[in-house]
Amino acid sequence: MHSDVVNFLKVRAGVGTSAGFPYPYSTRNILDQNARAWLSASGTALQSQSVNNTLGNPNLKPELHTEYEAGVEGKILNNKVSFDLTAYRRITRNLITNSPLDASTGYTATTTNIGKIKNEGIEASVTMTPISRGDFTWNATVVFNRNKPKVVDLGGTLQEVQISGFGGTLGNYAVVGQPFNVIKGIGFRRNEQGQLIVGGDGYLLSTASPVVLGDPNPAFTTSLINSFSYKGFTLDFMISYRHGGAMYSTTAGALLGRGMVDLAMGKNGGFDRAQTIIVPGVKLDGTPNDIQITASDFYFNNYYFFGDEGRIYDGSTIRLQEASLSYQFPKAWFSS
């Protein structure tokens, strides 16, 4: 398609499928061998064999990926602006993942299939030349990506599977109807209005079982790529931005609990830890909390150590991803 405004336009659509296979020894139990486990009194190297901590799964199936995609790309304004927009849906059946096991079974992990995962999203990019005068040129590219992974089915009546963690209830889970990889752990109790519930000692009460603490998947990611050229010199740099996505940080929680950073309930604002505080929330009978406790006791003994929710933070970041400066020597210097 050609016009005074639209110089080029292309519409595309496609469907494809592929398979994914696990590590070759995931279907059987294996032995770990150490050729030099220890030395005998005479100095002879002795080897050892031990059962690997990963339980083999003989019923493991290959993954099956099916993707549907539609997009449009084109150039406008005398080829000064080009764009590419893609929408897709990717369905994965029998997703292969590592799942932790209770050590009492004799193993700590196994490889298993997860029923059905759906990824839907869009990808967009726009490339333009905002300035081109004489020896100076500025080219810019903006890239946007949004992906929403969702667990559709885990097979049978299974509703959730822990796919990674620290040996307890805290970890990443596949939960039917939830985004894939959600973080679950012990949280703070809330009433039906969403207000925090405070016990008789002035501390937040924790949930009796793991709850969803956050979605680690970002709402979207975007990047700005700039290229400035002037008389042989070229300056390139890329700034990337990630919006949202929960992260679990023991380091940040430890600094907060020990008073090394000033964060009041997740918000910036320095405060005197020598003063008493009243945790915002309600008592078990629904009346507003009015029990004073020391800031040190609350942050160290309750907020950080009494549950996992105190170590969940917003994963939004902005970064200078890369930068480079180059120079192209004139061809005349090397003509001979």
Secondary structure, DSSP 4 states (H G I P E B T S, - for coil): ---SSEEEEEEEEEEEEEEE---TTTTS--EEEEEEEEE-TT--EEEEEEE-SEEP-TT---EEEEEEEEEEEEEETTTTEEEEEEEEEEEEEEEEEEEE--GGGT-SEEEEEEEEEEEEEEEEEEEEEEEEETTEEEEEEEEEEEEEEEEEE-STT--EEEEEESSSS-EEEEETTSBTTEEEE--B-B-TT-PBBB-TTSPBPBPSS-EEEE--S-SEEEEEEEEEEETTEEEEEEEEEEE--EEE-HHHHHHHHTTSS-EETTEE----TTSEEE-SSB-TTSSBP--EEEHHIIIIIIIITS-SGGGEEE--EEEEEEEEEEEPPPGGGG--
